[in-house]
Structures are given as C-alpha cells and as structure tokens.
Amino acid sequence: MGNESAMRILLVEDDFLVRDTIAYDLRERGYVVIEAESGDEALLICRGAEFDVLVTDIRMPGKLNGWDLAESCRESRPNLPVIYTTGYSDVPSRHVPGSRYFGKPYQLEAVANAIVELTSRR
C-alpha cells in the first residue's frame, strides 16, 4: 500500500492457513503485517522491527509460547497491545492489561475491532 503511517501488526501463528487468512484480512483493512511462524522467530523480529500491535497464538513450536513472547516484547515496549489466540480449550486465559484473548475459531472482525480498541487507548 505504501502508506508509511499504516499501523504495523506482528502476527505470530504456526498454522500457515490461519496466518495467511488473518494476514490477508488485516492487509485488506490497511494494516502492514509482519508474519512469523514461531515465538522464536517473532522474538527476533520484536528485537529489531518496529510494530504497533502483537497478535500471537499461544501454543506454538519452539521455546517460546505466546505468553512468554509477549512478556519478552513488552520488556522494551511496556505498553504494547497484545491479542492472544488459541485453538486449545485447555489453555486458560490470563488477565493481562492492554490485551485481548480469543479462542479459535474467532471472527476476523472481532480481532480487527480489538486492534482498534487497544490502540485507541494509547
């Protein structure tokens, strides 16, 4: 899109089809989407790239789960809005200020609305 003021989303999801669907929807809404398929890959991005919102799956391959990833990213960005997602019903949600939690399947509109809500508070 070439819009330098577009909000940047770091999207972390190990399931390619889910990640691709969410990324497409967010791009259609005007966001710039940076994709990662694991918490480990996302942590490297977190340390070097600029982004405004983290959307992360909770259970992923690698050393970091979504909770740990967000905590690590928030060390340098304490007010980073985070949206957690999971397809596992046995993963309890946690109350983390400045975040939202969605169980899969979820509506793409709900994620988009959460991004607007979380970023309007900053």
N, C-alpha and C positions, 0 to 999 in steps of 0.2 A: 504494500500500500504506500510505502514511502512517507508515512506520517510520523515525523520524529517525535511528536507529542503523544503518540498512542501508548496506552498503558501496556506494560510488558508482564506477561504471565509465565512463570516457570511451572510447567506441567510435568509431573512425575507419575508415570503409570507403566507397569511392566507388561500389561496386555496391549499389544500393538493395535488391535481393532478398537479397543476402548479409547486409547490415547489418540489415535487418528481421528475418531469421531468427535471427541471433545475439542481437539486442536482445530479441526475444521470449523466447528460451531463458533469457537471463540474468535477465530480469524474473520469469520463472516460478520461478527459483531464489531470488528475494528481493532481487536487486540493483536499485539505482536506476541507470538507464542514461542517459547524456548522449550524444547522437548528433551526429556531424559527418561530412560527406561529402568533406572535403579536409583536407590538412595545414594549409592557411592558416586555414580556419575553426576547426580544432581548436586552433591556436596561440592564437587569441583567447579561446577557452574556457579553455585552460590558464592564461592570464594572469589570468582573473577568477573562475573557478568552483572550488569545492572538489571533489576527486575522489580516489579511493584507488588506482586501477589504470588504466593506459592500455593499451587493446587497439587496435593500429593495423595497417592494411595498410601495406605498404612502398611499392609503386608507386601513386601517386595523381596526379590532375591538380593543377596549381598549382605553386608554387615549392618547397614542402617535401615531401620523401618521408618515409616513416615513421621512418627512421633519424634524419634531421635534426629531425623533430618531437620525438621522444623526447629527443634531446640538448638541445633548447631547453627542454622542460618540466622536465628534470632540473636545469637551472641554478637554479631556485628550489625544486625538490623532489629533492634528490640521491638519495634512497632510493626513488623512485617505481618500483613494479613495472611492468614493461612486457612485453606479449605482442605479438610481431611476427607478421604473417601475410602470405603472398604466394601468388599463383597462378602465378607465373613461376618456372620451374625454373632460369633463368639468374641468379637473384638469390642470391648466396652468403650463407649465414648468417654472422653475426658473433657472437663470444663477447662478450656484454655482461652484466656481473654484474647479478643481480636481474631477469633477463628469460628468456623462453622464445620459441622460434621454431617456427612451424607452417607447413608447405606446404599449400596448398589442393588438394584438399578435405581437411578435417580433421574429426575428431569433435567435436561441441559439448561432449561430456563431457570431452574432453581439455583444452579451454580452461577449462572450469569447474574442473577439478582443478588446473590451473596457477595459477589465481587463488587458490585455497585455499592451495596450496603457497607461492606467492610472498608472500602476505600473512601467513602464519603465521610467517615468519622475521623480521618486523619487530619 
